[in-house]
Amino acid sequence: MSMNTKTVKAPKAEKKTSGKSGTQTNMWTGRFASGMAQSMVDLSFSLHFDSELIEEDIEGSIGHGKGLVESGVLTKAEYKKICDGLKTILDDYHAGKNLWQPSDEDIHMAVERVLTERIGALGKKIHTGRSRNDQVCTDFKLYMRHRAAEIRALEVELMDVVLDLSKKYFGKLMPGYTHLQQAQPIYFSHYLMSMFFAVSRDVKRLDNFLELHSQLPLGSGAMAGSAFPYQRALVAKELGFKDVSPNSIDAVSHRDMMLEFNADLAIIANTMSRYAEDFVNWSTSEFGFLTLHDAFSSGSSMMPQKKNPDSMELIRGKSGRMLGNFSAMYTLVKGAPLSYSRDLQEDKEPVFDSVHNVKVILRVMKEALETARFNFDKMQAKMLPALLATDLADLLVEAGVPFRDAHHVVGSLVGEAARSGKEFTELSDESWAAAGVPDVQKMKKTLTFEYSVSRRNIEGGTGPKSVKQQFAKAEALLKKFKASVAKKR
């Protein structure tokens, strides 16, 4: 059962409650002689952010109800009435109706209250055999599994665009960089394919995440397991889980799923950030390799000539936020005792924030690349002869010169050229010969950018055959990913 989330902010709890007598009614107040102090309400209530889980909460309750039917707690007629009531709540929520009251502590209690108001005392049965501990874990697990599948689909769309661009511009040369210094000639397609394969690993991480965290927590109760003859396997199948959690304490205690999901999202953002950094540089007048579409740029409030690569700068900036969310989650759970403590209420906002931002980042990167103009004339104009220094060293090795000696010979030529304000290829034949280069004329004629890339057909290299092999591997991988995206949907 998969639903599309439409986020509607729930109001913050504002009902004033006396810490002495209290007027607030909660599902758990039988034990207490007074209601919460207003300051405690402000600290404790979470509906204003966990309403994001409404679809998963209702989905989880529908699945839970099916288990209660099999256990004899609900009749089929009662179950249908509960399901119909839950669906009307979701419909009204998406229609923008204000369903919540200031006394609603969280989304789980709010939904149960509205359900009971609509269908009567029958609504009170839905929580039978269930604690908020296993309910929340189930809802959040469903949420992360749904969002992981959506993010995965966005990554596959980005990979599709990157592969298309790589094929479209196959054969275009550009300088490759290390330390932001020109290093060796490469095909532009080779650069783009590095993004394709980096994103493919991000997809695989999400696949591993979905496989690893496919156990249903419901039935674990508060921490010791439900006392009802609850059909956990049936509910797991209904909710799309492969199995049930084998230990109730583990199921309600640990937040490794949230940690892993936040880490995966931080890695995705980091992948995008590194390419965004390059694209910011490429957009400068000093490089001029890339012109972003106006739709993904902005201007200056003062300088009319400016066109700023804001889309890439924001992608780069938000990646730090994703790391912050992971750090917040790690800090939250590292000292929380088993099995449950209220600290764990704070595990949701870091995930929600990372999900929203990563989805936007991936959409913007895809659309910005689709509409960008790559300036290949400037790429080639910027290519310096020094890019061929490694190729000269390789040619010397092939002529029988030991590599370290060849490295020294070429280094001495580059140094001499730098001191004289020339490129090493502009030095005289006599200088080359004096440095120890044999057959100078042949060597100079051989050294071209095209020759350089043509030598690198090793698997994974920038040579034309190698890049075409990368295309073939990418096509097979993309076909597999697309098939599994369709299956997950």
PAZA-568259 format. One line per field, with one value per residue (C-alpha): x, y, z; residue in one letter; residue number from 0. Coordinates in steps of 0.25 Angstrom, whole numbers. Layout:
# PAZA-568259
x <- (X	...)
y <- (Y	...)
z <- (Z	...)
r <- (A	...)
k <- (NUM	...)
***
This chain:
# PAZA-568259
x <- (0	7	2	7	10	4	9	0	5	-3	-5	4	-3	-7	-17	-14	-13	-11	0	-8	-22	-21	-32	-25	-30	-20	-21	-12	-18	-24	-12	-11	-18	-15	-12	1	7	7	22	22	12	21	32	25	15	20	7	13	24	20	7	16	14	-1	-1	8	0	-13	-7	-1	-14	-21	-11	-12	-27	-26	-17	-28	-39	-30	-28	-43	-43	-50	-61	-60	-71	-64	-51	-58	-64	-51	-44	-55	-53	-38	-39	-49	-39	-28	-37	-40	-26	-22	-34	-28	-38	-34	-35	-27	-29	-19	-20	-15	-1	4	-1	-4	-13	-20	-24	-29	-37	-43	-46	-54	-62	-66	-69	-72	-66	-62	-50	-44	-42	-32	-20	-23	-10	-2	7	11	25	23	13	23	34	25	20	34	39	28	31	46	43	34	43	55	47	44	58	63	54	59	73	70	64	77	85	77	80	94	96	88	97	110	105	101	115	123	137	137	151	153	164	164	168	175	177	169	181	181	185	182	173	159	146	135	127	137	135	120	120	127	115	106	114	115	100	98	105	96	84	90	92	77	74	83	75	62	66	72	61	49	44	31	32	16	14	25	16	23	35	31	22	7	-1	-11	-10	-7	-4	9	13	0	1	15	11	-1	9	20	30	37	38	35	45	51	52	42	53	61	49	45	59	68	69	80	70	68	83	86	76	81	95	91	84	96	105	95	96	111	111	103	111	124	119	112	125	131	119	121	135	131	121	132	137	151	146	134	131	117	105	93	79	73	63	74	82	80	84	90	82	93	101	92	102	103	97	100	100	91	85	99	103	90	92	106	102	90	100	106	92	90	102	97	84	92	101	88	82	95	96	82	82	96	92	78	75	68	57	50	51	45	58	54	43	54	58	48	51	65	60	48	58	68	57	51	64	70	58	59	74	72	61	69	82	74	67	79	88	76	76	90	99	113	123	133	140	145	148	157	163	167	174	189	201	205	193	202	214	210	209	223	228	220	226	240	237	232	246	253	255	252	240	246	257	246	238	251	254	240	240	253	246	234	243	251	239	232	245	245	230	228	220	229	225	230	245	255	258	272	266	258	270	279	269	270	258	261	255	250	243	235	232	227	218	212	208	193	181	174	186	186	172	173	184	175	166	168	155	150	159	156	159	148	147	147	136	127	129	124	112	109	110	102	91	90	90	80	71	72	69	57	51	52	47	34	33	35	24)
y <- (0	13	27	40	50	64	71	80	87	83	94	95	91	104	100	106	95	97	89	88	83	82	82	74	60	50	35	32	41	30	29	44	54	66	70	75	89	98	98	83	83	92	83	70	71	67	68	81	72	57	60	57	42	43	34	23	24	21	11	4	4	-2	-13	-15	-16	-27	-34	-32	-38	-51	-50	-49	-35	-29	-34	-32	-22	-14	-15	-9	2	6	6	15	24	25	27	39	45	44	50	62	64	65	74	84	82	86	72	75	80	87	75	65	61	54	49	35	40	51	41	31	43	47	33	31	43	39	24	24	14	5	14	11	-3	0	1	-13	-21	-9	1	15	9	-1	7	19	10	3	17	23	10	11	26	23	11	20	32	23	17	31	37	24	27	42	37	27	39	47	35	35	49	48	36	43	55	46	39	52	59	47	51	65	67	75	77	67	73	69	79	89	88	83	69	60	61	54	52	61	48	41	52	51	36	38	44	33	22	30	32	17	14	23	15	2	7	10	-4	-10	-1	-6	-20	-19	-12	-20	-26	-22	-16	-17	-28	-24	-15	-6	-15	-29	-33	-33	-43	-44	-56	-46	-50	-43	-50	-46	-32	-31	-36	-26	-15	-19	-24	-37	-42	-39	-34	-45	-38	-28	-20	-18	-15	-3	2	3	15	9	10	25	26	18	26	39	34	30	43	51	43	46	60	60	53	64	75	71	72	85	90	87	93	106	107	104	115	126	135	129	115	118	103	103	113	109	112	125	117	111	124	137	152	162	173	183	178	177	168	157	143	134	119	119	105	99	107	104	89	90	98	88	76	81	81	67	64	72	64	51	56	61	47	40	49	47	32	29	30	26	14	2	0	13	27	40	45	37	46	55	45	49	64	61	50	59	70	62	55	68	74	62	61	76	74	63	69	82	75	67	79	88	78	76	90	95	99	93	101	91	102	108	95	92	106	105	92	94	86	82	72	64	63	49	44	48	41	29	29	30	18	11	15	8	19	14	22	30	34	38	45	53	56	62	69	76	81	86	93	100	104	110	118	123	126	116	102	90	87	100	97	95	81	83	85	73	65	71	66	52	51	42	44	58	61	48	50	64	60	49	57	62	62	52	43	44	40	29	22	20	9	1	-3	9	19	31	25	24	9	9	20	13	1	10	13	-2	-4	8	4	-10	-4	6	-4	-12	0	5	-9	-9	5	1	-11	-3	7)
z <- (0	-5	-3	-8	3	3	15	22	35	47	57	70	82	89	99	113	123	138	144	157	152	137	127	117	112	107	103	115	126	135	143	146	155	147	133	127	130	117	117	117	105	98	100	98	87	73	64	57	51	52	44	32	36	34	22	28	41	34	25	38	45	33	33	48	47	38	48	59	50	49	64	66	72	61	52	37	38	49	41	29	37	43	29	23	35	34	19	21	31	20	9	18	22	7	5	15	26	40	47	59	73	82	92	81	85	73	59	65	76	67	57	67	73	60	56	70	68	54	56	71	82	71	68	82	78	67	77	83	84	80	87	82	82	72	64	63	59	48	43	42	36	25	23	21	11	3	3	-1	-13	-17	-16	-23	-35	-35	-36	-47	-55	-52	-57	-70	-73	-70	-79	-91	-89	-89	-102	-109	-106	-108	-115	-108	-101	-89	-78	-67	-53	-40	-29	-39	-47	-62	-61	-74	-86	-84	-92	-86	-87	-77	-67	-68	-67	-54	-48	-54	-47	-34	-34	-37	-24	-17	-23	-18	-4	-4	-9	2	12	7	8	21	28	23	36	43	57	60	70	78	87	97	98	102	91	89	98	87	77	66	52	50	37	31	35	30	16	16	19	9	19	16	30	45	55	63	76	82	90	77	69	78	83	72	62	53	41	43	45	32	24	28	25	11	9	13	4	-8	-4	-4	-17	-23	-16	-22	-36	-32	-28	-41	-49	-40	-45	-59	-59	-56	-67	-63	-68	-77	-79	-74	-76	-67	-72	-67	-59	-50	-48	-42	-43	-34	-27	-30	-42	-55	-62	-52	-55	-43	-42	-30	-32	-31	-19	-12	-15	-10	3	6	7	20	25	22	30	41	41	42	54	61	60	64	76	80	80	86	100	100	109	104	101	99	104	100	94	82	78	73	62	52	48	44	34	29	26	19	11	6	3	-4	-13	-17	-19	-29	-37	-38	-43	-53	-59	-58	-66	-76	-79	-78	-90	-90	-96	-103	-111	-98	-92	-104	-104	-89	-91	-89	-95	-81	-81	-90	-80	-75	-90	-93	-80	-85	-99	-93	-85	-97	-103	-92	-82	-68	-62	-51	-61	-71	-61	-58	-72	-75	-61	-65	-79	-72	-62	-72	-80	-68	-65	-79	-80	-90	-91	-91	-105	-110	-105	-116	-122	-116	-102	-103	-108	-97	-87	-92	-101	-113	-127	-124	-136	-136	-121	-124	-135	-127	-115	-118	-109	-118	-117	-102	-100	-111	-102	-90	-95	-82	-76	-68	-75	-84	-97	-108	-107	-92	-91	-101	-91	-80	-88	-90	-75	-72	-81	-75	-61	-64	-70	-57	-48	-57	-56	-41	-40	-47	-38	-25	-30)
r <- (M	S	M	N	T	K	T	V	K	A	P	K	A	E	K	K	T	S	G	K	S	G	T	Q	T	N	M	W	T	G	R	F	A	S	G	M	A	Q	S	M	V	D	L	S	F	S	L	H	F	D	S	E	L	I	E	E	D	I	E	G	S	I	G	H	G	K	G	L	V	E	S	G	V	L	T	K	A	E	Y	K	K	I	C	D	G	L	K	T	I	L	D	D	Y	H	A	G	K	N	L	W	Q	P	S	D	E	D	I	H	M	A	V	E	R	V	L	T	E	R	I	G	A	L	G	K	K	I	H	T	G	R	S	R	N	D	Q	V	C	T	D	F	K	L	Y	M	R	H	R	A	A	E	I	R	A	L	E	V	E	L	M	D	V	V	L	D	L	S	K	K	Y	F	G	K	L	M	P	G	Y	T	H	L	Q	Q	A	Q	P	I	Y	F	S	H	Y	L	M	S	M	F	F	A	V	S	R	D	V	K	R	L	D	N	F	L	E	L	H	S	Q	L	P	L	G	S	G	A	M	A	G	S	A	F	P	Y	Q	R	A	L	V	A	K	E	L	G	F	K	D	V	S	P	N	S	I	D	A	V	S	H	R	D	M	M	L	E	F	N	A	D	L	A	I	I	A	N	T	M	S	R	Y	A	E	D	F	V	N	W	S	T	S	E	F	G	F	L	T	L	H	D	A	F	S	S	G	S	S	M	M	P	Q	K	K	N	P	D	S	M	E	L	I	R	G	K	S	G	R	M	L	G	N	F	S	A	M	Y	T	L	V	K	G	A	P	L	S	Y	S	R	D	L	Q	E	D	K	E	P	V	F	D	S	V	H	N	V	K	V	I	L	R	V	M	K	E	A	L	E	T	A	R	F	N	F	D	K	M	Q	A	K	M	L	P	A	L	L	A	T	D	L	A	D	L	L	V	E	A	G	V	P	F	R	D	A	H	H	V	V	G	S	L	V	G	E	A	A	R	S	G	K	E	F	T	E	L	S	D	E	S	W	A	A	A	G	V	P	D	V	Q	K	M	K	K	T	L	T	F	E	Y	S	V	S	R	R	N	I	E	G	G	T	G	P	K	S	V	K	Q	Q	F	A	K	A	E	A	L	L	K	K	F	K	A	S	V	A	K	K	R)
k <- (0	1	2	3	4	5	6	7	8	9	10	11	12	13	14	15	16	17	18	19	20	21	22	23	24	25	26	27	28	29	30	31	32	33	34	35	36	37	38	39	40	41	42	43	44	45	46	47	48	49	50	51	52	53	54	55	56	57	58	59	60	61	62	63	64	65	66	67	68	69	70	71	72	73	74	75	76	77	78	79	80	81	82	83	84	85	86	87	88	89	90	91	92	93	94	95	96	97	98	99	100	101	102	103	104	105	106	107	108	109	110	111	112	113	114	115	116	117	118	119	120	121	122	123	124	125	126	127	128	129	130	131	132	133	134	135	136	137	138	139	140	141	142	143	144	145	146	147	148	149	150	151	152	153	154	155	156	157	158	159	160	161	162	163	164	165	166	167	168	169	170	171	172	173	174	175	176	177	178	179	180	181	182	183	184	185	186	187	188	189	190	191	192	193	194	195	196	197	198	199	200	201	202	203	204	205	206	207	208	209	210	211	212	213	214	215	216	217	218	219	220	221	222	223	224	225	226	227	228	229	230	231	232	233	234	235	236	237	238	239	240	241	242	243	244	245	246	247	248	249	250	251	252	253	254	255	256	257	258	259	260	261	262	263	264	265	266	267	268	269	270	271	272	273	274	275	276	277	278	279	280	281	282	283	284	285	286	287	288	289	290	291	292	293	294	295	296	297	298	299	300	301	302	303	304	305	306	307	308	309	310	311	312	313	314	315	316	317	318	319	320	321	322	323	324	325	326	327	328	329	330	331	332	333	334	335	336	337	338	339	340	341	342	343	344	345	346	347	348	349	350	351	352	353	354	355	356	357	358	359	360	361	362	363	364	365	366	367	368	369	370	371	372	373	374	375	376	377	378	379	380	381	382	383	384	385	386	387	388	389	390	391	392	393	394	395	396	397	398	399	400	401	402	403	404	405	406	407	408	409	410	411	412	413	414	415	416	417	418	419	420	421	422	423	424	425	426	427	428	429	430	431	432	433	434	435	436	437	438	439	440	441	442	443	444	445	446	447	448	449	450	451	452	453	454	455	456	457	458	459	460	461	462	463	464	465	466	467	468	469	470	471	472	473	474	475	476	477	478	479	480	481	482	483	484	485	486	487	488)
***
